[in-house]
Structure formats: structure tokens, C-alpha cells
Amino acid sequence: MRSKQQLIQDVLAAIDANREKIIDIGTTVWKNPEPGYKEFKTSELAAKTLTDIGLPPKRNLAITGMRADLNGIKPGPALAICGEMDSLIIPTHPECDPATGAAHACGHNSHIASMLGAAIGLVQANAKNDISGKIAFIPCPAEECIEIEWRNKLIKEGKIKALGGKAALILDGVFDDIDMSIMNHLSSGGYGATDHNGFCMKVVTFHGKSAHAAGGPQHSINALSAANLALHALALLRETYSGDRFIRSHGILTHGGESVNIIPDSVTIEYQLRAEKLDKIHTLSDKFDQCMRGCAMAIGCTVDITTTAGYMPLDNDDELCNCFADAVPIADPAAARPICKNGFSMGSTDMGDLSVIMPAIHGYCPGAAGTGHGTDYRIVDPEHAYIVNSKILAIMAIDLLYGDAERGRKVAARKGARLPIEKYREIMDSFTSFSTTREQA
């Protein structure tokens, strides 16, 4: 068996030998952005890449997801390397798809490219001959929690089981045999890993009565007025948690009426409620619903409130953070060993769902510039975004599974302290509800 250091060098050399191919994957996905559960082109590219290296994946998992396993020479723990595929919808981005408004304004094109890059390096260097256990390469759909009404429809139709791709894959059993999971997110900063908020989603529809906006407004019940009042109420509600730096409450008006000369009888808003603890999210959810019902009643409307589980708070595993920090200077000799868990992100990721059922890490790697989710977001350093990122994932896999997988077994042993799948499912269900005041009107 090769030494661990030699195996790492062989894998890094294989990644370097495929440098142009890996960068081309990242560039191709950047130029073909697709929102969650619609990543059909990206899914085809990922499946072809895995098949070409001898790892034909199991496909059509949560619509566009898949899984391909690289089995080691001996039994051992199972490691998942995740790669996100989806884009945002931001029609003002200069490189968006003009037909859909989709754009990779959060860098997920680098996530799938680096996961595939790690797979290429590990397979071509025959890493399976020197590791125990297995590596599951899992291209994941739908990390960005958008188009909520459409996704709720998919859930009702039984096509997916959750808003987020990793949660949907968890509930489909894709991670049942996995002991630990890793992925890296593109950053406009440096290397690191921070814990994240969780959240729940709200879709609220106010129902009123339409009438001619000029000729008979006295005959109407204005659903837009109820929504407007509700937005003001939510703004005033912020005072009650203004001392809590973790809570975030933000939303959009998705439907405001059909015609300017008709008082709207149906208006819909979407809201996202974030906090770092589940009990806080529940409390915020209850306060939100109270605002919606009160404002609907004040105008004379009825209201439907659909609450859906979003993502769990992310708790990066300490030992996987150490593993990530160890890998960075090897993959990028100019970089210092990063300090992980040095801060907190008010944003969210569905890696949080994996972190509550197993040890997991959501690392950050440089390569982007501009504002995340903004019109100026772009890839400025393909070498770091795609190649170094691939190398870090591959090095971590070797570090965890080399030989008898001593380091990986220690990490995997902590899975027992995380939530079992059934308890996770109960928590997800606790955030999912529908309420209406229509029957009371």
C-alpha cells in the first residue's frame, strides 16, 4: 500500500492532469444556470462525468439528484461528498439565462465542479486500493430555497419530500448508510467554516372581495390592504426581538392582483423566518401567524397560512473542521491553516439538515467576488474555485479513510449522538402546517 502522503500526491496529480476538464465543467454549469429541481442539464453533465470514470450513478433521486459510490478495498465508514447544482433566479444579473432569469449568483457551479473534480482525482489515482469504507459522491438539487409555492405543489404531488434538496434526499433514504458528509461552498473571502441559522418558510394568501377600483371600491374587501398592513405589523414586531442578533425575518410579495383597475381579492406573500435554535423559530412562527390573522381580520379578509419546514441550523463537526483546516495548506501551499467556526452566518444551508443526523462540514473556499445573491457576483479565480476546491475535498476523503480509516472511524462514531432519521422527520413535521380563517368568516 502507498503511503498516505504518496496517495495524496497521486490524487493531486490526477486532478492537475484534468485541470481543463474540471474548469470546463464549472464554466459550463455557470453558463447554464438552473433553479432547484430543474437542474436537468447539470444533472446530465454530472451523470456523464461520473459514468465516464466508471461510477455510473443511481439517478432521479429527488428529481435531479444522484449518487455514485467508490468502494474501498476494506470495509469501513461511509463518507458523502456533496456537490450542489442549483442556481438562483436573479433576472438583473448580467450573465443570467434570459429565458428564465436564472444565474449562479451563489457559486453552486463550483460546488458540483469541485465534487466531480475530487471524484476524477480519487478514481484515476486508484485511491480505492488504499482506503477503507466508501465515498458516496452525491450531486444535490435545490439548496436555494426559492419558488416556494411551486415546491409545495411538488410535495403535495409526492414528487419531493422537502423544500431543500438534501432534506428531500435524507427523507428518500439516500443518506441512510452514510456516517459523515462534507462539501465546500464558494466564497468571496477566504477559507473557513461557520455555523448557520435554520429557518421555516411561510406562504400567506389574503382573500378579499374584488370590485371596480374607481367605480365601486366601497363594495370591495382589499386583499392588498391586508397584506400591506401585515407587512407593517411584521416591521413593528421586529422591536420584540431587536436584541437578538440571530433572528432574521424577510419576505416578498409574489402576487398582488390581476389588474390595476380591480381591487385585488387575492394577494400572496412569502416569508422566511430564521434563527439559530429550533425553539426560537417555532416562537417566531407563532408570532408571524398572529400578525397575519390579526391584519386579515382588521381589513375584513380571510387568510391562508402554509408553513413548511426549511433547513435545520448548521453545526459543523469539530473534527471535520480540523480535517478541513489540515487539508487547506496541502491543497494551497500559499494559504495558512484556517481557523474554523470563528464566527456565525445568519444565512442558512441544507447542510444543516445533514449536520443534525451525522457529523458534517460546510467549508468555504475562495474564488468568487462581488455580493452573494447580487448582480455583481462572479467567478474571478477558477484555479481556486474549481481545482483547489477539488483538491481539498479529495485530501479530506483520504485523511478520513486512508488505511484502516482511523480518523474517519472516530468521526463516524459520533453519529450516534446525532438525531435518528425518525426524530429528524418528526421535527420536520412539526414545522409543517396549514391554517385558514375562511371557515370562520
ZATI-618868 format. One record per residue: y, z, x of N, C-alpha, C, O in turn; residue in one letter. Coordinates in pm, whole numbers, plus 50000, padded with zeros to 5 digits. Each point is the difference from the previous one (the first is absolute). Layout:
! ZATI-618868
YZXYZXYZXYZXA
...
! end
This chain:
! ZATI-618868
498815000050084501195000049916501255000050088500065006850102M
500924985549856501274999750072500695013549993499785007849908R
501064994850189500845011849990501004997949886500284988749960S
500245022249991500994999349893501224992050045500544991949925K
499885010550198501174992950052499744985050011500884991949971Q
497905004450071499674985850011499944993549862500454988749983Q
499005018449921499944994649864501414997649947500284989549942L
500605020050079501384998349955500624987850065500654992049933I
499165006550197500584988550069499424986849949500724990149988Q
497995009849983499374987849948500574996549861500254988349970D
499945021749947500544997549867501454995450009500414990749930V
500365015650155501404995850017500094985750053500874992349959L
498225004250131499974986350053499664990049890500554989049997A
498545014849914499644991049890501184998249904500234989149949A
500515021650027501194998749915501034991050067500594991449935I
499625010550194500964991450073499564985449997500834991049989D
497865006650021499494986349999500234993349865500034987749991A
500125020349904500234994849865501445002449954500295000049880N
500595001950216501385003549969500644990249903500575004249899R
499354983050128500664990049915499404999849860500714998249902E
497995003550090499345000149870500465011949916500264998549881K
499855013250180500405012049928501464998949955500335003549886I
500524991750202501414998149963500124989749888500835001449910I
498354988250098500044989749895499605005849864500554996249897D
498475013150103499625006649874501205007549943500324998749881I
500355009150204501155007549953501124991249951500645002949898G
499614986050173501064990849961499664992749871500864998149914T
497894998050073499564993049878500155008949878500484995549896T
499125017150116500135009149886501485002649970500385001049884V
500455000150221501455001849979500574988449917500845002049912W
498704986150118500544988149932499394997949861500474991549924K
498515016050043499354998749869499905013749933498895004849976N
502235001649994499985013449944499455000249857500294991149920P
498915019050050499385001249867500045014749957499545008750075E
500984994149807500005013949950498585005049974499044992450000P
500875020749978498725006649985499124994649889500494996549893G
498225003050134498974994749912500164985049976499344994349912Y
501544999250166500164985449994499884994050140500454988850023K
498965018550072499984995550140498854990350025499175002150088E
500794987349835498854991050005499954991850130498944998450059F
502214996449984500024992550127499685009350117499224996550089K
501405015149910499775009650109498565004650003499415001450107T
500035001049775498615004349991499064989350054499045003150071S
501244984349897499184989050053500074999450152498984998250067E
502225003449987500174999650145499265011650066499344998150103L
500765013949838499315011550057498484998149994499305002950097A
500204992249790498564998049985499494989650099498945001750059A
501814987449958499594989550094499985005350142499084997150076K
501945010849960500085005450136498815009250027499394999250106T
500285009449800498875009050017498674992450003499125003150080L
500754987049834498774992049998499834992450130498894998950052T
502194995850000499954992150125499535008250119499454994550095D
500765018849902499555008350112498665006749968499565009150071I
499794986449822498675005049968499965012249912498995007049995G
502114995849934500055011549910500384995449859501085003449952L
498074989149982500354995649864500215012149909499115008549990P
502024992449945500305012149923499454999649859499704989449944P
500185022549999499795001349856501384998749936500925007450035K
499214983249871501324996549949500215004349854499135005949937R
502074990850014500385002649861499965014949966499615003949890N
500785004250206500115014449979501435003049958500934997250075L
499265008549807501345001849944500764986750008501134999350048A
498244990549905500474986249987500034992650134499244990650019I
501645013650074500164992350124499515007350124500034994350109T
499525018249876499545007650116498614995850045499324992349933G
500285012950182498674996850056499635010450104500825008350039M
497954990950006499535009050106498954992950084499114993449947R
501015007950186499024994650094499685010750103500915006150057A
497794996349968499595010950088499494994950134499274990150007D
501125016950100499464997950133499175012350033500545010950020L
498144987449986499095011250022499745002250147499734990750076N
500375022149965499725003550137498525000350030499174998249912G
500525004150215498614999550044499225012349953498774999549991I
501945011549980499365012349954500715005349876501164996549977K
498175011749944500665006049883501165008950043500045005150112P
500894996649797501155008550029501004999349885499694994849893G
501495010550129501015000249893500524986149968499894990750080P
500675008049802500554987249955501535000850001500605008949941A
499994981550127501464999150013500504987849924499474989050017L
501545012949898500644988649934501304996650072500815008850029A
499364978250000501294994950047500584991849886499444989749961I
501675014949985500614993449884501104990450044500685002250100C
499474987249823501084990450024500614995749869499344993549919G
501905010050058500664996549874500414985449999500314994250104E
499694999849775500224985649989501214996249915500484988750011M
500035020449907500944996049896501454999850047500355005750103D
500484987649818501434999050027500785007449893499455005149903S
501854995450117500945004449898500484988049919499674988650031L
501115014049866500744989449931501485002750023500565009649947I
500074981750131501415001850034500634986150012500134994650109I
500274999749776500444986049995501224996750086500274988350026P
500465022050017501174997450084499664999850149500884997550083T
497875005149952499614999250141500044985450045499494991249929H
501105005950187500144986050042498694992850024499974987750000P
498945019650019498704993550024499015003049888498795000150023E
501725002249857499105002549887499384986949953500504989150030C
498405012149897499424988549933500914996549882500145008149908D
500484980150092500954996949894499374999649861500705001849900P
498014996050092499344999349869499765013849940500005001449878A
499785008750207499635013249949500995011050039499985010849941T
500884986550156500895010450050499325009850093500615010050039G
498144987449996499245009150086500454998750145500324989150047A
499705022350023500365000150142499345012050066499855010749940A
499764987450187499385010950075501085008750063500145000650122H
500645006149793501115008250047499565014150038500835009050014A
497864992950003499495012850050498954997950108499405009650048C
500364977949991499174997250117498515000649980499265001250098G
500264997949778498565000949980499264988150060498795000750022H
501924988450004499344988850069499495004250137498994994850047N
501705014750017499535004850130498825009549983499185001350091S
500725005449794498915009549979498664992849992499035003950064H
500934985349857498754992649989499714992450129498844998850040I
502204996250026499794992850126499455009350107499094996150074A
501435016049935499545009250104498595005249971499225002150092S
500455000049780498645003849967499034989050040498945002750058M
501414984849911499154988750038499974998350151498974996450056L
502165006150010500034999250145499065010150064499314996950097G
500685015449849499085010150051498554995849977499155001950087A
500574992349796498644995449972499574989150098498895000350052A
502004990349973499694989250095499675005750137499004996250061I
501845012849988499785005850132498715007950009499244998550096G
500495009949805498805008350002498734991749989499005003050066L
501024986649851498814991749983499764991550125498884999550051V
502154993949997499814990850113499645007350129499384994250088Q
501025018449923499625007950118498675007249981499605008050084A
499714989249804498705006349971500075015350003499125006650054N
501944998849888500175014549998498875007049927499745011850025A
499584981249885498925006349923498905005550090499305009449962K
500554984950157498955004450092500315013450066499135005850065N
502084999149918500425012150070500545010849907500595009850046D
499224988449822500545009949906498915005049907498984993449979I
501265018549967499135005649897500765000149868501205002649995S
498064994449897500654999549870500394985849963499344990550040G
501715008249883500454986749961501504999849976500635010249974K
499914977750036501414997749972500064990949878499464988950001I
501205015949894500194992049879501424994450002500975007549996A
499134979350011501304993349995500314997149853499274992749933F
501835013250017500284999549856501404994549975500975007650003I
499174979349973501274994549953500305005549861499204998549908P
501965007950078500335007349877501134993149923500994995950059C
498865003049810501084994349918501025010649959499745012050009P
501414983449946500895007449910500425013850049499845009949928A
500704991050194500565012950042501365002549935500325011249962E
500484978250025501325001649937499805001949849499374991849934E
501195019250013499785003249859501084993349916501035006149969C
498744981549995500974991849926499314993649880498785000949985I
502014992449930499474993149882499095009349919498864996649968E
501675015149999499195010749943499444996449863498835002949972I
501964990949942499494996649867498824990450010499015001449928E
501084988850162498904990550019498775007150055498884997249957W
501315011950139498865007250056499375009349897498785001449995R
502055005049922499425008149893499144991649907498985004649949N
501444983050030499214990849917498664996950068498964999549934K
501064998550198498764997650073499065012049989498784998449988L
501795013650017499195012149986499355000549862498815002849988I
501974994449908499465000049864498904989649983499055002149925K
501094986750145499004989449991498785002750087499044992349997E
500995018550080498885003450085499904992150129498965000150066G
502114992949971499974991750120500305008050126499534996550109K
501235014149878500255009450108499945014149942500035001849879I
499885008250209499895013849953501205008650038500055011849965K
500914982450107501185007650041501114990450034499774988250024A
501475017049978501144991650035499934995250144500284988450029L
499355020750062499954996850143498654994950043498975003949945G
501044987450155498774993550043498975009550059498814999049967G
501615010350118499025009050061499425009549897498815003150004K
502035001649902499475008449893498984992349917498955005449964A
501364981950005499064991849924498694998250076498935000349940A
501154997750190498804998550082499215013050006498774999949995L
501935011350016499335013049999499215001749870498825003750003I
501834993649885499365002049870498884989949975499135002449917L
500894986550155498914990249993498855003350095499004992950002D
501135017950076498925004350088500004993750138499065002150077G
501974990449956500044992850128500025009550119499504996750107V
501105015249875500115009550110498985011349991500125009850073F
498904989249839499075011149978499305004450129499795012050020D
499844978650067499245003350120500885000850125499495001050111D
501834998549871500925000350113500385014550031500245008049910I
499814995350220500305013650043501445002050043500505011349996D
500184978150046501385001050050500624986149995499294990050006M
502035009549983500644987049986501314999650078500695010150014S
499624978050037501214998150079500684987049960499344990649955I
501965008850060500764987549993501355002350064500455011450014M
500204977850024501345000750058500974991849916499684988949956N
501505016750023501074993649924501054995150099500315006750098H
500244981749876501064994750085501265008549985500285005349892L
500464996050217501195008550000501164992750069499794991850088S
501435011549869501184995450072500455010650100501044998650065S
498175012249946500245010350098498924999850107499634989350049G
499885022449986498975000850104498655003849945499714998149882G
499455007450208498665004349962500055014049938500875008050033Y
498184994749879499925013349941499175000149874499394989949963G
500605021649971499325001649871500645011849930500115010950056A
500324986949822500635010749921499285001549867499464990349946T
500555021750002499475002249865500974994349898501184997950029D
498324999549849500794993249896499915007249866499085007749974H
501914989549943499985004449860498894993249921499484989650040N
500165016649849499214993449897500904996749882501195003150003G
498264990649893500844996949884499144996949878498804997550010F
501875002649873499434994349878500974989649946501185000050035C
498324991149879500804989149945500215002049850499145005249929M
502044990650026500335000649858500434986249950500784993250065K
498705002949822500514988549926500425005249863499175005249925V
502114993350043500565005749878500604988849916500814992250051V
498815006949823500574990049909500655007249882499355007549927T
501944990050057500755005249886499964989649887500224988250023F
499505016549856499924991249884501135003549902500165011649961H
500624978250000501075002049904499924990049887498914996749953G
502234998550005500064990249891501054989650034501145003550030K
498484983949967500944989350037500934996649884499685002249883S
501484992350153500984995249902500994991150073500034999850124A
500774993049802501044991650060500985009150075500525009749944H
499734987050183500795008950083501465001049956500655010150023A
499864979349913501395000149953500095001849849500865007349951A
498244986049976500124999849855499415011949930500355002849885G
498745004650183499375011149930499455010650091498895004849976G
501844999250128499455010150090499725013349931499195007950048P
501484994649840499785012649928498605000849940499555010749960Q
499774977950033498644999749946498945001550109498804999849972H
501655001850153499065000150113499695014150047500695009649966S
498284991350112499725011850085499814994450140499004993350027I
501945009450061500094992950128499085006250105500275010850053N
498644982249976499055004950101500625000450138499655008650081A
501274982149947500675000050131500885012450015500115005550110L
500514998949782500805012350005499125012050033500405008850076S
498414991649866499085011050030499594999850147499955010550065A
499774977649988499644998850141501165004050089499835006850101A
501374988749860501205003450077500215015050004500305005750105N
499555000749781500145014549993498945006950086500275010050067L
498514984649930498915005850079500284999150150499715009450074A
500864979449970500344998750141501055010250041499935005750109L
501054996649805501005010350028499365013950002500335008250085H
498764994349823499335013049996499205002550128500015011150053A
499314978649996499245001350124500925002950118499675007950089L
501514985649911500975002550107500475014549996500155006350105A
500094999149775500425013949987498865009650034500245011050050L
498544984949922498835008350029499865002550150499455010350041L
501044980550041499875001450145500595013250051499555005350102R
501444999949827500595012750039498965011150008500125009150082E
498864990149834499005010749993499064999850120499305009950024T
500654979350050499184999850121500794994950121499424994850095Y
501905006849899500834994950109499765007050132500324994550105S
499105017649892499725007150125498664996550060499645005350105G
499614986049831498664996350048500084986450068500214989849935D
499615010050195500204987650075498874990049980500144988450038R
498755015849903498854991149987500044991649873499494988849998F
501105016349896499934993349871500864987449998501155000050045I
498274989449903500724987449980499664994949860498845000349958R
502194995049970499824994549866500834987349991501225000550012S
498134988249966500734987350000499284989949912498785000449985H
502014990449956499384990549909500834987749975501074998250058G
498414993449855500664987349966499874997549850499105005249934I
501814986850014499934995049863499264986750004500514990450057L
498315008949883499214987850008500174990849880499724988050009T
500755017649880500254991649881501125006449921499905011549957H
501194981050024501185005649935500404993349872501095002649949G
498084988949997500334992749878499734985250017499644995350108G
500544997349781499684985750001501234991149995499994989150057E
501075015449877501174991549980501245008749995499975011049943S
501134984250116501215008150008500615002949863500735009849985V
498974981949915500595002449869499055007149903500225000149879N
498745005850176499065008049920499925014050061499725001550119I
500515008749800499785013750047498515001350034499164997649913I
500505006250212498585000150039499215011049930500445011549991P
498394984749960499135009849935498855004550089499185008249957D
500744986650165498955004250093500544998750143500384989150042S
499645021950030500515000450137499035008150085499555010749958V
500144984350161499005006550085500585003350137500724992050059T
498945019849991500345003950136498735004250074499045004649938I
500964993650194498945005050087500605010350094501104998050052E
498195012849970500475010450091498875004850090498834999949963Y
501585004250158499075005550096500475014150035501165001950037Q
497955007849952500335014050023499215005050120498775000349998L
501945003550109499335003450126500235014650039501045005849972R
497964999850094500105013250062498825001650095499074992050001A
500995018650080498975001750103498815008249951498985000950069E
501145005049809498915008049945499714995649856500914996349926K
497825004250037499604995349869500605008249887500364994549896L
499775018850123500565008149892501464996549975500475000549886D
500254996050219501394995749984500084986949922500884998249916K
498214992850112500004987149929499725002349852500634993849915I
498425015150055499725003449859501245005749932500324996149888H
500365013250178501205006249941501094989749978500644999849895T
499574991550204501024989649988499644990449887500884995349928L
497845001850057499534991249893500325005949863500454992949910S
499325020150074500285006649872501504999749969500394997649886D
500445005050214501454999749979500474985949964500874998249914K
498564992050151500334986049972499694996849854500844994249930F
497975009450025499614997049861500935006849900500344994249897D
500065017950134500915007349912501324992549986500554999049890Q
499964995750222501234991949996499824987849911500874996949918C
498024996250098499784987749925499955002849850500634992949921M
498625017350041499865003049857501325004749939500354996249889R
500385012150185501265005149950501044989149981500734999949901G
499344990950195500994989349992499634989949891500884994649933C
497845002950049499584991349890500385006249866500514993149912A
499235019650073500335006949875501514999849974500434998449886M
500365003350219501455000549983500564987049943500985000349925A
498424988650108500474986949953499304996049871500484991249928I
498405015050042499224996349881498864990750030499424994149909G
500255004450220498894991350041498695007950006499995012349991C
498934980350023498725005950039499744995550143500664991050051T
498365015350014499774996950140498525001050033499315009149955V
500214981450124498655000250057500125003250149500834994150069D
498365015049980500025003850141498594998550056499085007149959I
500764983750134498734998250070500125005850140500844995650078T
498345014149953499965006250132498724995750070498925000849943T
501224994650180498844995350076500025006550138501055001150062T
497785003049984499895005650135500474989750101499604988449996A
501245016050095500444991350109499165002650123498814996750002G
501805009250102499285002850125500045014950030500945007049963Y
498034997850105499955013850043500905002050124500224990650076M
500295021649943500725002750125499114997350121498805002849997P
501794991950108499244996850122500045011650097501065005150035L
497754999250008499865010350103499214993950114498774999549995D
501934996050109499334993950115499135010350072500435011350024N
498364984850009499075008850069500485002550144500374990650070D
499625021949972500545003650132499234993450114500624995050094D
498065004949899499234994250110500134984850003500024994150108E
500094999549776500244985649999501404997050054500214989750063L
500755019349912501324998450061499905000650153500654992350070C
498545016949980499785000850146499344987450052500354995050107N
498704999949817499314987750039500984988350006499984992050093C
500895007049806501044989649997500915001550121500284990250070F
500195022149955500915002550112499354996750134500674995150091A
498025007549921499294996650124499914984950019500044995050113D
499834997749776499804985550008501274992450036499944989650064A
501215015549894501254992550017500294996450146500264988350027V
499695021250069500334996150138498984990550064500324993050096P
498465006949850499004990650052500314985949950499944990450076I
500395008649796500324986949942501364994950045500214988050011A
500715021250013501374996550037500425008850118500625010449980D
499044985550143500245008650117501465004050020500285009950068P
500644982749874501415003450015500425011349906501095005550013A
498054997949892500345010149900499535013850043498965001450063A
501815008749901499595013850022499055004249889499964993949894A
499285016550132499115005449896500865005349886500825009050022R
499024985649857500885004049890499685013949946498885004950012P
502125001249928499815012649927499824996549853500884994049939I
497995009750006499714996849860500315012049911500105011350047C
500034986049824500325010249900501295007250036500145012049975K
500784980650085501305005650038501044994949900500824991550033N
499125013849844500874995249894499214997849873498805002949993G
501884992149906499374997949869500654988149934501234998550004F
497954993049934500534988449928500085003249851499045004649940S
502144992950002500155001849856499344988649921499845000949879M
499784988450192499274989249937498555003949976499615011450022G
499614979049934498615002749965499124988550044500474988850023S
498245014049989499014990050034498675003949938499685011849987T
499534978249973498695003449943498985003950107498855002849966D
501564997550162499165006850099499955014949968499085007050043M
501904998049881499945013849956498765002849918499425010950010G
500154979549910498795001849920498775001550089499125008149973D
500844983950134498885001650093500085013450072498975006150028L
502244998550002500145012450078499575012449922499715010350061S
500234988949805499545011749924498485000449989499455010449962V
499864978650069498545000049990499314999150136498795001850009I
501984995350098499424999150134501115001050104501164998249965M
498525004650161501014999350105500544985750010499244990450001P
502085008450005500634986850002501305000750078500595010750017A
499854977750031501294998950065500674987049961499354989649988I
501955011249992500864988649969501024999450114501075006049993H
498564986850114500874999550118501114989849985499974991449912G
501025009750176501104990350004500074993550137499875006650103Y
500354980249895500114992250123501244991249993500314994849893C
500415003550218501234991949999499714985149988498874995550016P
502214997149956499884985549993500904993749898500164987749997G
500465020649917500884994949894501425004450025500275008550085A
500654985549840501405004150002500564998349860499434992949917A
501695013750057500634999249870499615011549910499385009750044G
501014989149831499795010649902498694997849926499794989549939T
499325020450066498774999049924500294997949853500815007149942G
498524983149997500224996249859501384993749982500514999549888H
500084995850220501324993949993499994985350037499004994850049G
502124998549927500084985550022500084996450148499804988350035T
500495021450051500114997050143498735003650078499984999150122D
498965005049807498775003950068499304987750057499904989749934Y
499625011550191499364988650066499145004950117500145011350046R
498984980149999499205002550120500794995250120500384988350007I
499875020550088500784996050119499175000550128500414994550102V
498435011949893499175001650119498544997749962499265009749978D
500314977650014498624997249960498965006450093498915003449956P
501424998150170499055005850095499635014249958498825003549998E
502175004649968499725013649955499465000249856499075007449969H
501524984549945499635000249858498554996349978499335005849914A
500174984750164498654994849977499025003850110498905004749972Y
501484993350154499055001650110499845014650040498885005250002I
502215001550031499905014150037499445008249885499215009250020V
501224987549859499495006849882498484998549989499295009749973N
500214978150050498554997650000499305008550105498945005849976S
501674994950141499405007450111499915014949969498995006450032K
502044999249908499985014349968498865003149903499275009850020I
500574982149876498915002249905498644999050068499115008249975L
500724981850112498724998250068499705011550096498875004750007A
502154999850066499815011250092499625012649923499125007450043I
501544995049845499665011749919498564999549953499305010150001M
500254978049957498614998549955499035003350113499005006949978A
501294988250141499135002950115500035014950032498955006250023I
502234999549980500155014150034499205008849904499445010250041D
500524986049833499315008049900498494997949999499245009349970L
500304978650061498584996549980499234997050127498804997449993L
501845002750122499314996550125498845009650027500095012049973Y
498824982550080498845008150037499385006549878499574993149907G
500395020150093499465007349886501085003449897499765007949909D
501404986250105501125002049905500405014749992500225005449892A
499875001150224500295014350002501345003249932500085009049917E
500964983450118501315002949941500004996749850500565007449920R
498814981650045499944996049860499215009749914500365002449885G
498575003250170499205009649923500825012649969499895005749892R
500934998550203500845011749977501014997349888500255008549914K
500334979450089500954996549895499274998849865500465005249899V
498414987950102499264997849876499545013149937499885000849878A
499855009350203499545012949948501045006449910499675008349915A
501594988050103501065006049919500124993549862500795004549917R
498434985150060500024993949866499575010149894500464999449886K
498665009850151499515009949905501095009149947499845005949893G
501264995450180501115008449954500964992449909500925005949944A
498864981150042500854992049912499414999649859498925005449976R
501794988249933499564999749861498794990749982499984989150057L
499045015049866498954990549960500604989749905501035002349937P
498314986350054500524989049920500225004249855501004996049939I
498115011950004500145003849860501245008649978500684998649898E
499625010350197501215008149987501244991150014500995001749929K
498954988850162501094990450015500224992349870501144997949957Y
497764998049980500094992649874500655008749891500794995149920R
498885017850077500605009249903501515001050020500755000249902E
499685000450222501445000850028500694987249956501085000549940I
498314988350089500584987249956500134999849848501034995949946M
497935008649985500035000149854501075009449946500574997649893D
499715013250181500995009849953501414994349998500885005349933S
499334983950141501324993650005500084987849908501004992950002F
497975004649920499954988049919500035003749852499125007149951T
501914988149978500125003549859500904989949929500744992550063S
499175007749804500904992249915500475009049887499195006749935F
502124993550043500535007749887501014991449926500644991350059S
499505011249812500954992449919500575009249892499345009349953T
501894988150010500615007249887500014991549874500565004049898T
498814984250109500094990949885499365005949874500524998249890R
498375008650125499335005649883500795011649940499765004049886E
501215001450193500815011149952501274995149929500685007749932Q
499624979450084501274994949948499964998349850500994995849939A
! end
